Amino acid sequence: MNPTVDLLCAHRSVRAFTADPVPTEHLHAAIRAGQMASTSSGVQACSVIEITDPGARAEIAELAGNQRYVQTAPLFLLFCGDSRRHRLAARAGGGVYDTRLEAFLVAAIDTALFAQNTAVAFESMGYGICFIGGLRNDLPRLDRLLGLPEGVYPFFGMCVGRPDPAKPTATRPRLPIEAVLMRDRYADDGAVLGAMREYDETYREYLRGRGAPSAQIDASWVARMAELHGAVRRAGLGSYYTGKGARID
């Protein structure tokens, strides 16, 4: 349709990188693009920490589930919801910081929008990226490692680098548009399930193209989602974030 849409539709997660560094000017350009994402009432409730210390990288890779590319990618960024600045502003003005769930939601939304802009900016420069949610496996450990202050909420990381041409990755297919684009009201369950079943076949073809094991190919996306959402994962997230000053009331 146009180069921007083509770039967005070509996104894929990259986990193998060349050793080429990411120049500071490219990092700054991508972060600047991230800053230009929409932000509720201009609050800009996001900060990014570039992790350069090899020991810290190694520990984050371990706590994220031994994802080696966290340690080896040329660039690793930690995206955090940030209410620290607003707390300091309230204190400087002689007031109190007293916002509830809305402020935490704004921080989460702002951070996601910021990070997506940043990712697209990097991809437009020929880099590959991979979001890392696995660091939420052990947020207290991450917190101790980085000494994060109250009001700073680590949400996810991002690996960045030039994709290794020897290890190409395919674009993962998405649900059919009928499953996500609705008109006037939410679709009935039969229509939603039908679109999901259609996607099962598309997803199996993708897995076959990747050379996935037959057991993985035979398991449907629907079955995988049932398994994924049938048990509590990362049960300590609520207590961690409230311990960092988030309110959920």
CYANA upper distance limits for C-alpha pairs under 8 A (distance plus 0.5 A):
  1 MET  CA      5 VAL  CA      6.93
  1 MET  CA      6 ASP  CA      7.32
  2 ASN  CA      6 ASP  CA      6.60
  3 PRO  CA      7 LEU  CA      6.53
  4 THR  CA      8 LEU  CA      6.81
  5 VAL  CA      9 CYS  CA      6.62
  6 ASP  CA     10 ALA  CA      6.65
  7 LEU  CA     11 HIS  CA      7.29
  7 LEU  CA    120 VAL  CA      8.35
  7 LEU  CA    123 GLU  CA      8.16
  7 LEU  CA    124 SER  CA      7.64
  8 LEU  CA    120 VAL  CA      7.62
 10 ALA  CA    171 THR  CA      6.98
 11 HIS  CA    123 GLU  CA      8.41
 11 HIS  CA    171 THR  CA      6.84
 12 ARG  CA    128 GLY  CA      8.27
 12 ARG  CA    129 ILE  CA      8.32
 12 ARG  CA    169 THR  CA      7.63
 12 ARG  CA    170 ALA  CA      7.11
 12 ARG  CA    171 THR  CA      5.29
 12 ARG  CA    172 ARG  CA      7.15
 13 SER  CA    128 GLY  CA      7.61
 13 SER  CA    129 ILE  CA      6.41
 13 SER  CA    130 CYS  CA      5.32
 13 SER  CA    131 PHE  CA      8.05
 13 SER  CA    169 THR  CA      8.00
 13 SER  CA    171 THR  CA      8.24
 14 VAL  CA    128 GLY  CA      5.91
 14 VAL  CA    129 ILE  CA      5.92
 14 VAL  CA    130 CYS  CA      5.94
 14 VAL  CA    163 PRO  CA      6.95
 14 VAL  CA    169 THR  CA      7.27
 15 ARG  CA     69 TYR  CA      6.51
 15 ARG  CA    129 ILE  CA      8.10
 15 ARG  CA    130 CYS  CA      6.94
 15 ARG  CA    159 CYS  CA      8.35
 15 ARG  CA    163 PRO  CA      8.35
 16 ALA  CA     69 TYR  CA      7.37
 16 ALA  CA     73 ALA  CA      8.22
 16 ALA  CA    163 PRO  CA      6.58
 16 ALA  CA    164 ASP  CA      5.97
 16 ALA  CA    167 LYS  CA      7.02
 17 PHE  CA     73 ALA  CA      6.74
 17 PHE  CA     74 PRO  CA      8.11
 17 PHE  CA    128 GLY  CA      8.44
 17 PHE  CA    161 GLY  CA      6.08
 17 PHE  CA    162 ARG  CA      5.86
 17 PHE  CA    163 PRO  CA      5.06
 17 PHE  CA    164 ASP  CA      5.02
 18 THR  CA     74 PRO  CA      8.49
 18 THR  CA    161 GLY  CA      7.41
 18 THR  CA    162 ARG  CA      6.09
 18 THR  CA    163 PRO  CA      6.67
 18 THR  CA    164 ASP  CA      5.51
 19 ALA  CA     73 ALA  CA      8.30
 19 ALA  CA     74 PRO  CA      6.96
 19 ALA  CA    161 GLY  CA      8.42
 19 ALA  CA    162 ARG  CA      8.33
 20 ASP  CA     74 PRO  CA      7.35
 20 ASP  CA    161 GLY  CA      7.65
 20 ASP  CA    162 ARG  CA      7.15
 21 PRO  CA     74 PRO  CA      5.83
 21 PRO  CA     75 LEU  CA      7.95
 21 PRO  CA    161 GLY  CA      7.62
 22 VAL  CA     26 HIS  CA      7.05
 22 VAL  CA     27 LEU  CA      7.26
 22 VAL  CA     74 PRO  CA      6.99
 22 VAL  CA     75 LEU  CA      7.14
 22 VAL  CA    160 VAL  CA      8.37
 22 VAL  CA    161 GLY  CA      7.10
 23 PRO  CA     27 LEU  CA      6.97
 24 THR  CA     28 HIS  CA      6.58
 25 GLU  CA     29 ALA  CA      6.54
 26 HIS  CA     30 ALA  CA      6.67
 26 HIS  CA    122 PHE  CA      8.24
 27 LEU  CA     31 ILE  CA      6.67
 28 HIS  CA     32 ARG  CA      6.46
 29 ALA  CA     33 ALA  CA      6.75
 29 ALA  CA    121 ALA  CA      8.23
 30 ALA  CA     34 GLY  CA      6.71
 30 ALA  CA    117 ASN  CA      8.28
 30 ALA  CA    118 THR  CA      5.49
 30 ALA  CA    119 ALA  CA      8.03
 30 ALA  CA    121 ALA  CA      5.63
 30 ALA  CA    122 PHE  CA      6.40
 31 ILE  CA     35 GLN  CA      6.71
 31 ILE  CA    118 THR  CA      6.22
 32 ARG  CA     36 MET  CA      7.08
 32 ARG  CA    118 THR  CA      8.38
 33 ALA  CA     37 ALA  CA      7.62
 33 ALA  CA    117 ASN  CA      6.56
 33 ALA  CA    118 THR  CA      6.42
 33 ALA  CA    121 ALA  CA      7.03
 34 GLY  CA    113 LEU  CA      8.05
 34 GLY  CA    114 PHE  CA      4.88
 34 GLY  CA    115 ALA  CA      6.60
 34 GLY  CA    116 GLN  CA      7.74
 34 GLY  CA    117 ASN  CA      5.15
 34 GLY  CA    118 THR  CA      4.95
 34 GLY  CA    121 ALA  CA      8.38
 35 GLN  CA     44 GLN  CA      8.28
 35 GLN  CA    114 PHE  CA      6.45
 35 GLN  CA    117 ASN  CA      8.49
 36 MET  CA    114 PHE  CA      8.02
 36 MET  CA    117 ASN  CA      8.35
 37 ALA  CA    110 ASP  CA      8.44
 37 ALA  CA    113 LEU  CA      6.39
 37 ALA  CA    114 PHE  CA      5.94
 37 ALA  CA    117 ASN  CA      6.80
 38 SER  CA    110 ASP  CA      7.82
 38 SER  CA    113 LEU  CA      7.44
 38 SER  CA    114 PHE  CA      8.35
 39 THR  CA     43 VAL  CA      6.89
 39 THR  CA     44 GLN  CA      6.14
 39 THR  CA     45 ALA  CA      8.22
 39 THR  CA    110 ASP  CA      6.08
 39 THR  CA    113 LEU  CA      8.49
 40 SER  CA     44 GLN  CA      7.87
 40 SER  CA    106 VAL  CA      7.28
 40 SER  CA    110 ASP  CA      7.80
 44 GLN  CA    110 ASP  CA      7.23
 45 ALA  CA     81 GLY  CA      6.21
 45 ALA  CA     82 ASP  CA      5.18
 45 ALA  CA     83 SER  CA      6.45
 45 ALA  CA    106 VAL  CA      7.56
 45 ALA  CA    107 ALA  CA      5.38
 45 ALA  CA    110 ASP  CA      6.46
 45 ALA  CA    111 THR  CA      7.41
 46 CYS  CA     79 PHE  CA      7.65
 46 CYS  CA     80 CYS  CA      6.16
 46 CYS  CA     81 GLY  CA      5.07
 46 CYS  CA     82 ASP  CA      5.21
 46 CYS  CA     83 SER  CA      8.39
 46 CYS  CA    107 ALA  CA      6.90
 46 CYS  CA    110 ASP  CA      6.79
 46 CYS  CA    111 THR  CA      5.60
 46 CYS  CA    114 PHE  CA      7.92
 47 SER  CA     79 PHE  CA      6.67
 47 SER  CA     80 CYS  CA      5.84
 47 SER  CA     81 GLY  CA      6.96
 47 SER  CA     82 ASP  CA      6.40
 47 SER  CA    111 THR  CA      8.27
 48 VAL  CA     77 LEU  CA      6.95
 48 VAL  CA     78 LEU  CA      6.02
 48 VAL  CA     79 PHE  CA      5.20
 48 VAL  CA     80 CYS  CA      6.58
 49 ILE  CA     77 LEU  CA      6.17
 49 ILE  CA     78 LEU  CA      5.51
 49 ILE  CA     79 PHE  CA      7.13
 49 ILE  CA     80 CYS  CA      8.34
 50 GLU  CA     75 LEU  CA      8.08
 50 GLU  CA     76 PHE  CA      6.58
 50 GLU  CA     77 LEU  CA      5.11
 50 GLU  CA     78 LEU  CA      6.85
 51 ILE  CA     56 ALA  CA      7.71
 51 ILE  CA     57 ARG  CA      7.15
 51 ILE  CA     75 LEU  CA      8.23
 51 ILE  CA     76 PHE  CA      6.26
 51 ILE  CA     77 LEU  CA      6.56
 51 ILE  CA     78 LEU  CA      7.73
 52 THR  CA     56 ALA  CA      8.18
 52 THR  CA     57 ARG  CA      7.56
 52 THR  CA     75 LEU  CA      8.19
 52 THR  CA     76 PHE  CA      7.95
 53 ASP  CA     57 ARG  CA      6.69
 54 PRO  CA     58 ALA  CA      6.63
 54 PRO  CA     71 GLN  CA      7.82
 55 GLY  CA     59 GLU  CA      6.78
 56 ALA  CA     60 ILE  CA      6.61
 56 ALA  CA    145 LEU  CA      7.60
 57 ARG  CA     61 ALA  CA      6.59
 57 ARG  CA     70 VAL  CA      7.11
 57 ARG  CA     71 GLN  CA      5.48
 58 ALA  CA     62 GLU  CA      6.78
 58 ALA  CA     70 VAL  CA      8.11
 58 ALA  CA     71 GLN  CA      5.80
 59 GLU  CA     63 LEU  CA      6.70
 60 ILE  CA     64 ALA  CA      6.40
 60 ILE  CA     70 VAL  CA      7.74
 60 ILE  CA     71 GLN  CA      8.22
 60 ILE  CA    135 LEU  CA      7.09
 60 ILE  CA    142 LEU  CA      7.51
 61 ALA  CA     65 GLY  CA      7.19
 61 ALA  CA     66 ASN  CA      5.67
 61 ALA  CA     67 GLN  CA      5.63
 61 ALA  CA     68 ARG  CA      6.39
 61 ALA  CA     69 TYR  CA      8.00
 61 ALA  CA     70 VAL  CA      5.62
 61 ALA  CA     71 GLN  CA      6.24
 61 ALA  CA    135 LEU  CA      8.36
 62 GLU  CA     66 ASN  CA      4.70
 62 GLU  CA     67 GLN  CA      7.20
 62 GLU  CA     68 ARG  CA      8.36
 63 LEU  CA    134 GLY  CA      8.02
 63 LEU  CA    135 LEU  CA      6.67
 63 LEU  CA    137 ASN  CA      6.98
 63 LEU  CA    138 ASP  CA      6.74
 63 LEU  CA    141 ARG  CA      8.46
 63 LEU  CA    142 LEU  CA      8.49
 64 ALA  CA    132 ILE  CA      8.21
 64 ALA  CA    133 GLY  CA      8.10
 64 ALA  CA    134 GLY  CA      4.70
 64 ALA  CA    135 LEU  CA      4.79
 64 ALA  CA    136 ARG  CA      7.63
 64 ALA  CA    137 ASN  CA      6.54
 64 ALA  CA    138 ASP  CA      8.15
 65 GLY  CA    134 GLY  CA      6.86
 65 GLY  CA    135 LEU  CA      8.37
 65 GLY  CA    137 ASN  CA      8.16
 67 GLN  CA     71 GLN  CA      8.20
 68 ARG  CA     72 THR  CA      6.93
 69 TYR  CA     73 ALA  CA      5.82
 69 TYR  CA    159 CYS  CA      7.83
 70 VAL  CA     76 PHE  CA      7.17
 70 VAL  CA    159 CYS  CA      6.70
 73 ALA  CA    159 CYS  CA      6.36
 73 ALA  CA    160 VAL  CA      6.71
 73 ALA  CA    161 GLY  CA      6.63
 74 PRO  CA    159 CYS  CA      8.18
 74 PRO  CA    160 VAL  CA      6.87
 74 PRO  CA    161 GLY  CA      5.97
 75 LEU  CA    159 CYS  CA      6.37
 75 LEU  CA    160 VAL  CA      5.55
 75 LEU  CA    161 GLY  CA      6.92
 76 PHE  CA    157 GLY  CA      7.46
 76 PHE  CA    158 MET  CA      6.14
 76 PHE  CA    159 CYS  CA      5.18
 76 PHE  CA    160 VAL  CA      6.76
 77 LEU  CA    157 GLY  CA      5.94
 77 LEU  CA    158 MET  CA      5.61
 77 LEU  CA    159 CYS  CA      7.13
 78 LEU  CA    154 PRO  CA      7.52
 78 LEU  CA    155 PHE  CA      8.24
 78 LEU  CA    156 PHE  CA      6.58
 78 LEU  CA    157 GLY  CA      4.81
 78 LEU  CA    158 MET  CA      6.97
 79 PHE  CA    111 THR  CA      7.22
 79 PHE  CA    115 ALA  CA      7.67
 79 PHE  CA    154 PRO  CA      6.64
 79 PHE  CA    155 PHE  CA      6.54
 79 PHE  CA    156 PHE  CA      6.10
 79 PHE  CA    157 GLY  CA      6.27
 79 PHE  CA    158 MET  CA      8.23
 80 CYS  CA    111 THR  CA      7.13
 80 CYS  CA    152 VAL  CA      6.74
 80 CYS  CA    153 TYR  CA      5.59
 80 CYS  CA    154 PRO  CA      4.69
 80 CYS  CA    155 PHE  CA      5.98
 80 CYS  CA    156 PHE  CA      7.80
 81 GLY  CA    104 PHE  CA      8.40
 81 GLY  CA    107 ALA  CA      5.19
 81 GLY  CA    108 ALA  CA      6.30
 81 GLY  CA    110 ASP  CA      8.00
 81 GLY  CA    111 THR  CA      6.21
 81 GLY  CA    152 VAL  CA      6.33
 81 GLY  CA    153 TYR  CA      5.34
 81 GLY  CA    154 PRO  CA      6.85
 81 GLY  CA    155 PHE  CA      7.41
 82 ASP  CA    107 ALA  CA      6.78
 82 ASP  CA    151 GLY  CA      6.62
 82 ASP  CA    152 VAL  CA      5.26
 82 ASP  CA    153 TYR  CA      6.85
 83 SER  CA     87 ARG  CA      6.78
 83 SER  CA    103 ALA  CA      8.36
 83 SER  CA    107 ALA  CA      7.68
 83 SER  CA    151 GLY  CA      5.34
 83 SER  CA    152 VAL  CA      6.63
 84 ARG  CA     88 LEU  CA      6.74
 84 ARG  CA    149 PRO  CA      8.17
 84 ARG  CA    150 GLU  CA      7.24
 84 ARG  CA    151 GLY  CA      5.20
 84 ARG  CA    152 VAL  CA      6.52
 85 ARG  CA     89 ALA  CA      6.61
 86 HIS  CA     90 ALA  CA      6.64
 86 HIS  CA     97 TYR  CA      7.93
 87 ARG  CA     91 ARG  CA      6.73
 87 ARG  CA     96 VAL  CA      8.15
 87 ARG  CA     97 TYR  CA      5.99
 87 ARG  CA    151 GLY  CA      8.11
 88 LEU  CA     92 ALA  CA      6.49
 89 ALA  CA     93 GLY  CA      6.65
 90 ALA  CA     94 GLY  CA      6.82
 90 ALA  CA     95 GLY  CA      5.47
 90 ALA  CA     96 VAL  CA      5.97
 90 ALA  CA     97 TYR  CA      6.22
 91 ARG  CA     95 GLY  CA      6.06
 91 ARG  CA     96 VAL  CA      6.76
 91 ARG  CA     97 TYR  CA      8.06
 99 THR  CA    103 ALA  CA      6.29
 99 THR  CA    247 ARG  CA      7.93
100 ARG  CA    104 PHE  CA      7.47
100 ARG  CA    246 ALA  CA      7.84
100 ARG  CA    247 ARG  CA      5.21
100 ARG  CA    248 ILE  CA      6.46
100 ARG  CA    249 ASP  CA      6.26
101 LEU  CA    105 LEU  CA      6.63
101 LEU  CA    246 ALA  CA      7.95
101 LEU  CA    247 ARG  CA      5.73
101 LEU  CA    248 ILE  CA      4.76
101 LEU  CA    249 ASP  CA      5.98
102 GLU  CA    106 VAL  CA      6.59
103 ALA  CA    107 ALA  CA      6.73
104 PHE  CA    108 ALA  CA      6.79
104 PHE  CA    246 ALA  CA      6.63
104 PHE  CA    247 ARG  CA      7.40
104 PHE  CA    248 ILE  CA      7.99
105 LEU  CA    109 ILE  CA      6.56
106 VAL  CA    110 ASP  CA      6.28
107 ALA  CA    111 THR  CA      6.50
108 ALA  CA    112 ALA  CA      6.79
108 ALA  CA    155 PHE  CA      8.20
109 ILE  CA    113 LEU  CA      6.72
110 ASP  CA    114 PHE  CA      6.50
111 THR  CA    115 ALA  CA      6.51
112 ALA  CA    116 GLN  CA      6.63
113 LEU  CA    117 ASN  CA      6.79
114 PHE  CA    118 THR  CA      6.73
115 ALA  CA    119 ALA  CA      6.56
116 GLN  CA    120 VAL  CA      6.74
117 ASN  CA    121 ALA  CA      6.67
118 THR  CA    122 PHE  CA      6.78
119 ALA  CA    123 GLU  CA      6.70
119 ALA  CA    129 ILE  CA      7.11
120 VAL  CA    124 SER  CA      6.56
121 ALA  CA    125 MET  CA      7.12
122 PHE  CA    126 GLY  CA      7.16
122 PHE  CA    127 TYR  CA      5.85
122 PHE  CA    128 GLY  CA      7.58
122 PHE  CA    129 ILE  CA      8.14
122 PHE  CA    160 VAL  CA      8.30
123 GLU  CA    127 TYR  CA      5.32
123 GLU  CA    128 GLY  CA      6.29
123 GLU  CA    129 ILE  CA      7.92
126 GLY  CA    162 ARG  CA      7.32
127 TYR  CA    160 VAL  CA      7.09
127 TYR  CA    161 GLY  CA      5.78
127 TYR  CA    162 ARG  CA      5.17
127 TYR  CA    163 PRO  CA      7.01
128 GLY  CA    160 VAL  CA      6.30
128 GLY  CA    161 GLY  CA      6.07
128 GLY  CA    162 ARG  CA      6.26
128 GLY  CA    163 PRO  CA      6.00
129 ILE  CA    158 MET  CA      7.00
129 ILE  CA    159 CYS  CA      5.86
129 ILE  CA    160 VAL  CA      5.14
129 ILE  CA    161 GLY  CA      7.25
130 CYS  CA    158 MET  CA      6.01
130 CYS  CA    159 CYS  CA      5.64
130 CYS  CA    160 VAL  CA      7.38
131 PHE  CA    156 PHE  CA      7.30
131 PHE  CA    157 GLY  CA      6.15
131 PHE  CA    158 MET  CA      4.95
131 PHE  CA    159 CYS  CA      7.00
132 ILE  CA    156 PHE  CA      5.95
132 ILE  CA    157 GLY  CA      5.12
132 ILE  CA    158 MET  CA      6.14
132 ILE  CA    159 CYS  CA      7.92
133 GLY  CA    155 PHE  CA      7.67
133 GLY  CA    156 PHE  CA      5.27
133 GLY  CA    157 GLY  CA      6.99
134 GLY  CA    156 PHE  CA      8.03
135 LEU  CA    139 LEU  CA      7.30
135 LEU  CA    142 LEU  CA      7.95
135 LEU  CA    156 PHE  CA      7.03
135 LEU  CA    157 GLY  CA      7.76
136 ARG  CA    154 PRO  CA      8.43
136 ARG  CA    155 PHE  CA      7.54
136 ARG  CA    156 PHE  CA      7.70
136 ARG  CA    234 ARG  CA      7.72
136 ARG  CA    237 LEU  CA      8.12
137 ASN  CA    234 ARG  CA      6.53
138 ASP  CA    142 LEU  CA      6.96
139 LEU  CA    143 ASP  CA      6.39
139 LEU  CA    154 PRO  CA      8.28
139 LEU  CA    237 LEU  CA      8.14
139 LEU  CA    240 TYR  CA      7.60
140 PRO  CA    144 ARG  CA      6.71
140 PRO  CA    240 TYR  CA      7.51
141 ARG  CA    145 LEU  CA      6.68
142 LEU  CA    146 LEU  CA      6.75
143 ASP  CA    147 GLY  CA      5.98
143 ASP  CA    148 LEU  CA      6.00
144 ARG  CA    148 LEU  CA      7.90
148 LEU  CA    152 VAL  CA      6.90
149 PRO  CA    244 LYS  CA      8.08
150 GLU  CA    244 LYS  CA      5.35
150 GLU  CA    245 GLY  CA      6.39
151 GLY  CA    244 LYS  CA      6.12
151 GLY  CA    245 GLY  CA      5.90
151 GLY  CA    246 ALA  CA      7.39
152 VAL  CA    244 LYS  CA      7.46
153 TYR  CA    241 TYR  CA      7.19
153 TYR  CA    244 LYS  CA      7.64
163 PRO  CA    167 LYS  CA      8.41
163 PRO  CA    168 PRO  CA      8.07
164 ASP  CA    168 PRO  CA      7.35
170 ALA  CA    210 ARG  CA      8.21
172 ARG  CA    206 TYR  CA      7.55
173 PRO  CA    202 THR  CA      7.79
173 PRO  CA    203 TYR  CA      7.13
173 PRO  CA    206 TYR  CA      7.64
174 ARG  CA    199 TYR  CA      8.24
175 LEU  CA    179 ALA  CA      6.82
175 LEU  CA    180 VAL  CA      7.90
175 LEU  CA    195 ALA  CA      8.03
175 LEU  CA    196 MET  CA      7.59
175 LEU  CA    199 TYR  CA      6.20
176 PRO  CA    180 VAL  CA      7.80
176 PRO  CA    195 ALA  CA      7.07
176 PRO  CA    198 GLU  CA      8.35
176 PRO  CA    199 TYR  CA      7.09
177 ILE  CA    181 LEU  CA      6.24
178 GLU  CA    182 MET  CA      7.48
178 GLU  CA    195 ALA  CA      7.19
179 ALA  CA    191 ALA  CA      8.33
179 ALA  CA    192 VAL  CA      6.26
179 ALA  CA    195 ALA  CA      5.98
179 ALA  CA    196 MET  CA      7.61
182 MET  CA    186 TYR  CA      6.69
182 MET  CA    187 ALA  CA      6.99
187 ALA  CA    191 ALA  CA      6.84
187 ALA  CA    192 VAL  CA      7.00
188 ASP  CA    192 VAL  CA      6.99
189 ASP  CA    193 LEU  CA      6.51
190 GLY  CA    194 GLY  CA      6.52
191 ALA  CA    195 ALA  CA      6.79
192 VAL  CA    196 MET  CA      6.79
193 LEU  CA    197 ARG  CA      6.67
194 GLY  CA    198 GLU  CA      6.78
195 ALA  CA    199 TYR  CA      6.74
196 MET  CA    200 ASP  CA      6.84
196 MET  CA    221 TRP  CA      8.40
196 MET  CA    222 VAL  CA      7.27
197 ARG  CA    201 GLU  CA      7.61
197 ARG  CA    222 VAL  CA      7.75
198 GLU  CA    202 THR  CA      7.39
199 TYR  CA    203 TYR  CA      6.47
199 TYR  CA    221 TRP  CA      8.08
200 ASP  CA    204 ARG  CA      6.70
200 ASP  CA    220 SER  CA      5.99
200 ASP  CA    221 TRP  CA      5.87
200 ASP  CA    222 VAL  CA      7.43
201 GLU  CA    205 GLU  CA      6.93
201 GLU  CA    220 SER  CA      8.49
202 THR  CA    206 TYR  CA      6.96
203 TYR  CA    207 LEU  CA      6.80
203 TYR  CA    220 SER  CA      8.44
203 TYR  CA    221 TRP  CA      7.54
204 ARG  CA    208 ARG  CA      6.69
204 ARG  CA    217 ILE  CA      5.87
204 ARG  CA    218 ASP  CA      7.86
204 ARG  CA    220 SER  CA      7.86
205 GLU  CA    209 GLY  CA      6.75
206 TYR  CA    210 ARG  CA      6.93
207 LEU  CA    211 GLY  CA      6.83
207 LEU  CA    212 ALA  CA      5.84
207 LEU  CA    216 GLN  CA      8.32
207 LEU  CA    217 ILE  CA      6.43
208 ARG  CA    212 ALA  CA      6.33
208 ARG  CA    217 ILE  CA      7.22
212 ALA  CA    216 GLN  CA      6.94
212 ALA  CA    217 ILE  CA      7.03
213 PRO  CA    217 ILE  CA      6.93
214 SER  CA    218 ASP  CA      6.53
215 ALA  CA    219 ALA  CA      6.87
219 ALA  CA    223 ALA  CA      6.93
219 ALA  CA    224 ARG  CA      7.39
220 SER  CA    224 ARG  CA      6.70
221 TRP  CA    225 MET  CA      6.62
222 VAL  CA    226 ALA  CA      6.76
223 ALA  CA    227 GLU  CA      6.74
224 ARG  CA    228 LEU  CA      6.56
225 MET  CA    229 HIS  CA      6.57
226 ALA  CA    230 GLY  CA      6.33
227 GLU  CA    231 ALA  CA      7.96
236 GLY  CA    240 TYR  CA      6.62
237 LEU  CA    241 TYR  CA      6.64
238 GLY  CA    242 THR  CA      6.62
239 SER  CA    243 GLY  CA      6.37
240 TYR  CA    244 LYS  CA      6.91
241 TYR  CA    245 GLY  CA      7.15
241 TYR  CA    246 ALA  CA      6.05
242 THR  CA    246 ALA  CA      4.95
242 THR  CA    247 ARG  CA      6.54
242 THR  CA    248 ILE  CA      8.21
